[in-house]
Amino acid sequence: MGDEQGFKSAGPKAKPAAGGFIYNILHAVLLVAVTVSLFYFLYSKGFILKDDSYGYINNSIYRTPLYPLFIDIFEKYTGAGYLKYVCIGQIALGFFSALILCHTLIKIFGFSNWAFHAIYIAALLPFLGPGSIANAIMSECLAYSMFLIAASYLIKSVYEPAVANFFLLAVFSALAALTRPQFIFMYALLVFFIIFIFLNIRDAKKTAYFVFILVLAVAGANFFQRAYNYHFHGQFSGIPFTGIQAITPAIYLTDSSEISLFTDTKEIEFLASVYEKTDREKLSVGYNNPPNFIEYATHYSVCYNEIAWRTVHGIYRDKYCKKTEMTPEEMVEFNSFTSSLAARILKDRYKQFARLFTANILKGIGGYFYLALLLFVLGYSLLAFNSYGSKLAGAVFFATLCNFLNYFLIALVEPVMLRYSFYTDVLQLVVLMSFFALAARDLSSGPSAGR
């Protein structure tokens, strides 16, 4: 059973499993060997440019600021071959963040060095997979690094909800959101965390500090994004991306009959062109005949980019912009225009949107069985957390909640894909591996070892 005082005390911290000098040396040598070998393997692949890479290199208004600025620093200090050093820097930061998370887990849980190696490799899996996030000149590697450090402070905050731990959790959550906008789901996670803190410790003063820190982090990140866009593009705005993310499902779920809702000539002309193309190319829900509910999201995922970029964006650019590429001012206007259209189209389509949203989550998460498993883990860990004050259950609960919030946010705006979900999938895996490693250690030590 956990501490009787719940969150008032973090409880005695577990000590790492005992081992002799030779054992510890072997652990250190193995850790260095694994790190150096994997680092060299990734380094030898060199940097990889993708279609979206140039948006980061050129500080596009569509991009969050942290990764473009990360690139700018290397360009300023390393010269013409700066992308090679960007790749080296993000690989090194990725390994460092994985070590931070693993160090936090082993310090708190106290499992063996061998379990440390297994969890370390699990945290590095996204670098070794087909996405090549460590080598791509894309924001994923930097975002993943910020997220792993934030996850480390999330777990620390569960065990010891000190102001300093929560401050660093909020800072790295904001840095992750400034690297990839999908990480605004971390703000929702922090709201849940504050609520649980208050319900467990009943400390109004500390809770007020946490609320202030969260507000400061969110406001600071928002201001930084706007100041970045003003400096580079003359537009004191957020990322003008909301409109296209909102109007894509709106167009997918409807047909040309929606045009009757509008009276503005530009809006009618634009929608007529959009619906004509979606009907001609069979890009709407009317052409979706899935064999089962989960596959309802498959057609949407195939149509998404066609609707978003080659239909909505392409038609607007060709009709209303003076150049082949939109200027930052035109992007902001386009965002406002499409946001307004989407709000009016979706206003009475919430049931259809909810159906698409649910199917999108189910398909992305892996089906009913895995969803049921995650819901069981979420519910059981919450029960253990509230009933027994188990900090381990708290870590499992918040890692699982983090996973769900990520899926929910993605499904609201885009089809759920591995390139968006792997962040929290890996955290879920790492925390559950820690749970099983701790259980195995306690079982092997006999009944007296249980905590």
GITA-V372989 format. One line per field, one symbol per residue. burial: b if it has 24 or more other ideal C-beta (glycine too) atoms within 12 Angstrom, else e. A space follows every 10 residues. Layout:
burial=???
This chain:
burial=ebeeebbeeb beebebbeee eeeeeebeee beebbeebbe ebbeeebbee eebebbbebb bbbbbbbbbb beebbeeeee eebbbbbbbb bbbbbbbbbb bbbbbbbbbb bbbebbbbbb bbbbbbbbee bbbbbbbbbb bbbbbbbbbb bbbbbbbbbb bbbebbbbbb bbbbbbbbbb bbbbbbbbbb bbbbebbeeb beeeebbebb bebbeebbee bbebbbebbe eebebebbbb bbbbbbbbbb bbbbbeebbe eeeeeebeeb bebbbebbbe eebbbeebee eeebebbbbb bebbebbbbe bbbbbbbeee eeeeebebeb bbbbbbbbbb bbebbbeebe ebbebbbbbb bbbbbeeeeb beebeebbee bbeebeeebb bbbbbbbbbb bbbbbbbbbb bbbbbbbbbb bbbbbbbbbb bbbbbebbee beeeeeeeee b
